[in-house]
Amino acid sequence: MSLRVLVIYSGRLGIGGANVFLQDLLEELSKITKAQFYLASIYLRNGILRLELGVAKNRIFYKYVTKAYSTLHVNGLNTALERVSKFMEVFVELLKPNLMLVNSVEPVVLAIIEKVMDKCHKSYIIVHDGGFFCPLKHMWDPIKGRPCNMPCLALEEPPKYCVAAEVLLKIGYIQPLFNPLRPKLLKPAKKISVSKDLQGVWEIARTVLKHSTVIVPSKFMASLIKRFANIDATIIRHGAPAELFALAREPRRAGRVRVGFIGDISLHKGVHVLLEAIDLIRRHRRDLARSVAFYIAGKVHNLSSVSVKIISKYKHLLRRHVHILGFVRSRTSIYRLLDAVVLPSICHENAPLTVIEGIASGRHIIASNVGGVPEYLGTYPRGLLVKPGDPYALAEALEHAVEKVVNVKNPSEALDTYRYVNTISDVAARYAHLLLGDR
């Protein structure tokens, strides 16, 4: 009987760093194993908790072929979780998977997994999110727009209540969900208060993690897991597709130096810090500004007040000095376009694909010195680490990177990027050894 693997994640395959990695991993695993992969996505969107099912066949990953269940959030989150969990239990009973591979630590996902994990021989959880146990998602302060200074990570256990969340409650903070049918009006369709009882979420996370094999791509995340659940995680570093390594052997095209950010226009990714740095270069180093073309390749969330405010505040830059490309599905195309990649995050990154794929492509990389980023970028000769949230330091690093691109002695000289980062096939081989070896 072939190996049946139930893959659970949140969102869409190929959208977002964690799910881009998952899609690459599953495609490689399907080549080297005889496993049958069944897909289940659990996510909360526009007030609806959804469970959508799909199947991987002949190495081609279909989008969700069945919307298995959805329930309105207006009925209450607990009721929604109960209904979706029951359907998930029936599905698992029918499928009888040998293994469960979970690629999300979203609270709603963990709450449902807790009810079905005993029906699988073994469960594995891949932890990507650098702020997975933080109720504010990325351990950053949404009021001041900078990393949260609360000393949670220095404690033996996270506090019962997040101090930052309590501050938000005191000022009446609410998370608006805009009506998707009338996006231009931006009128809140529903308001959800921040939950006070955060300890329950943490306890579910601890329970699920302690009864699973936890896989992380960095020592940084392994240390968080150790502090949070007192378990030792297996470290398997992320990798990049083979076609990106080929870009490192291509000579640089003539013309202006092309510098780009790849990702969503959001606060925790530090896009506002990058735009401030670009503005500093524009005002104080006009000669440098004329020799550089800046790009943003990522989605603009029109329903997000943060994205809209960033676009509005820096519209003078975006009109003349920064090109917004929107979402670019072809990673080869975007890395071929760019000479340098910037990751100005103010959140605790774990193993960002922008850094990993930028290394594989042989690009110059400027990234915030946060989380697991130094583990990947520390030995890379074309990498620069900068203080997060500091536009002056970022502007200086951008200037240094541009000079390195322009003044390279031999533009056609290839960089052996295999020395600095794994291929996704190498990563899949390690996953296959772990999954099959534990059977």
Protein Blocks (a to p, Z undefined) as FASTA:
>chain_A
ZZddddddehjehiajklmmmmmmmmmmmmmpccdcdddddddeehiacddddddeehia
cddfbdfbacdfknojklmmmmmmmmmmmmmmmnopabdcdfbfbfklmmmmmmmmmmpf
bdcdddfblklmbmnlnopafknopacfbfklmpmbdcfbdfklmmmmmnopacddddfk
lmmnopafbdcdddfblmlmmmmmmmmmmmpccddfbfklmmmmmmmnopacdddddddd
fklmmmmmpccdedjdddddeddddfklommmmmmmmmmmmmmmmmlmmmpccddddddd
fkbmklmmmmmmmmmmmmmmpccebjafblmlmmmmpmbdcdfbfbdcfbdfklmmmmmn
opacddddehjlmmmmmmmmkbccddehiaklmmmmmmmmmmmmmmpmblmlccdfklmo
ccfklmmmmmmmmmmmmZZ
